[in-house]
């Protein structure tokens, strides 16, 4: 079975930074998830360790401290990484022994060793499988990916919209382009500048409103104490 390995760009940056920054080896555990033959690697957990130019030692006490430091993240560990600084990317005899010890308790694990030499990074990747068969896949390719894209795809897959045709949509927001256009054309225009009221810069609308108010005032009859019952009946 072929496995595809996708690594988050931020994780790849961390691995390459540590590889070029330190002139000795350094190691850590890769976290992520596995889904349908695709291995997603998203971060690295760095335990306490004793290092030399050619070796990384992580003891049982360092494993316990790793659990305290990172909490439940340790349950997402899917691989191991270490650097070779400028020695080249290869699995040494010590690396092979360490990987065999790890695979005693793991069914699938990813091992990566990184190096920086001649102004270029090298990454050697192995996928080891112990169930249902024993298999070691060397020199696997890795590609960068972003969790944000995967999260969006997963979110979209959970959406189940209900389709409503235009003729069935009775919501207020369902106004057609023709209705919207008709609504806009019904707005009165200024007789001077031809703009609608909200865009008018002259006083035509104000003068028009003053005139209408004046007409309303003149047409109003005074209903006072002298008004007779017969007059009141006209307003009921």
N, C-alpha and C positions, 0 to 999 in steps of 0.2 A: 504493500500500500504506500502510495506517495503522500508525503506531508508537505503542506505549504506553510511557510513561516513568515508571519507579518510582524514587524517590529515598529513600535511607536517612534516617531522622529525624535522626541525628547529623550527616550531611552537610548537610542543610538548615539545621540550627542553626549550623554553621560558616559557611555562606554568609551567613546573615542577621546573624550576629555581626560578621563582617568588614565587611559592607555598612554597618552602623550605627556601627561602632567608628571607622573611618577616614574623615576628611573629604576623602580623595583616592581615586583609583581604585586597585584592586588586582586581580590576576588569578591564575589557576592552572589546572591540568589536572584534569579529572574522570576518575576511574577506575571500572571496573565490568565488565559483560559484557552481551552481546546474545544473546537466545535466543528463536527463533520470533517475531520482531517485537516482543519486549518488551525495552526497554533498562533495565537495572538500573544505577543510579549509586550507589556506596557510599562514595567518599572523594574528597579533593582533594589534589593535590601542588602545593606552592607553590614556584616557582623564584625565584632571584635576579632582580630586575627593577628597572627605573628607572621611577618613576611621577610623574605630575603630577596636577593636578585633573581633567584631561580625557583622559589618555593613559596606557597601560601599554606599556613596551617590554621584550621578552624577546629577548635576542640569542643567537647560536650558542654563545657561551661559557657562557651561563646554561643552555642545553639540556644541555651536557656536564656541568655541575655537578649538574643535576637527576638525571642518570643515576647519578652517584656517590652522591648523597644518598639516593635512593630505591631503587636497585638494580633488580631485576626488576619492580617495581611499574609502571615506565614502560611496560611491554608491555601493561598493562591500561588504558591511557588511551583513553577513549571520547568525550572532549569537552573543551571549553574554557569557562571561566567568568571573568567580570570584573564589577566593581561600577561603578555610576554614582553612588554615594552618594545625594544627594537630588535629582539631575537628572531622575529618571524612568527607567523601563526601556524603552529603545529601542536599535536598532542604528544607530550613527552612520556617516558616510561612511568614517571610519577603520576602524570595526569591519567594515564590508562588505569593505573591501580585505584586511584580515587574514584574514577567513573564506575569501575566494577563494584566498589564498595557501596556507592550510592544506588546502583541498579539492583542491589539485593532487596531493597524495600520499595522500589519504584517500578511502575508498569510502563510509563512513558516519560522521558526526560530529555531536555535539550541541553547540550553543552556547547559553549562558545568560548573560543580563545581569540584574543585580539592583539595586534601588534602595530607599531608605527615605525616605519623605516622608509628611507628615500622619499620623505615628504608625502607618504601615502599610507592609508590605513589598510590593514588586512584582517579579515574575519574568517575563521574556520568554524563551521557549524556541523554538529553531529546530532542526529535524533536517534536515541536508543529506545527500543521497544522490547518488553519482556512478556507481554501478554497480548494475543494468544500465542505468539511465536517470539523467538529471540532474534532480534534484528538490529543492526547498527548501520544507519544511513549517514555516510560521510560526505563532506563538502556540499552540504545543502545550501541552496540559495535563500537569501532573505530579502524581503521587500519592506519598505516603509509604508505605514498607514497611519490614519488618525482615528482615534476612538470617537471623535465628534461625528465623523461621517457614519461610522457604524451605529452610533446611538440614534442619529437621525433616521437611518434606514429602519432600525428596530421600532422607533416611535411611529413612523409612517405605516409600518405593517400592522400596527394595533388600531389604526383608525378605520372605522367602518361607516362612512358617510351614507346618508339616505338621499338618493337622487330624486330631485323634484324638477319637473319640466317647467319652462318659463310660463306656460299657460296655467299651471297649477299653483304657482307661487303667488300667494295673496299678501305677503308681508309688505310693510311700508317701504322696505328697501328694494322691493321688486319693481319699482317704477321703470317702465321701458324708456329707451332713448327718445322715442317720439313724444311720450308724455312729458319727459323732462324738458324737451325742446319747446313743447307747447306751453309749459308752465313759464318758461323764461320769456317767451314772446308775449305773454299776457300782461307783463309788467309795463305800466305806462311810461312813456318817454317824455322827456322835457321838450317843450315846444321851441325852446331857444337853441339848446346844444344837442338835442336828440339822444342824450344819455338817459338811462333809467335813474330812478331817484337816488339809489345808493352811490352812483358815480357822478351825479350832477354837481357841477361846480358853480352854477349861477343860482339866482333866487326865485326861479319860476315856480317850483313846487311850494316854497314858503308863501309866496304871494297868492297862489291858488288856494292853499289851505286857509289863509286869512280871509279871503273872499267868501269861501264856503261857510266859515264860522260866522261872518257878518250876516250872511243871508239867513242862517239858522236863528240868530238872535232877533232879527227883525220880524220873523214869522211867528215868534212865540207870543202867545196872548197872556196877559197878566191875569192870574186867578187870585183875587184878593178877597177881602171881607165883604165887598159889595157884590160879589158874584152870586147870582141867584141859583136856586136848586135846578132850574131849567138849564142854566148854563153849565152846571156841573155834570148834568146828565150827558152832555155832549162829549165829556172827557172820560166817561166810564166805559 
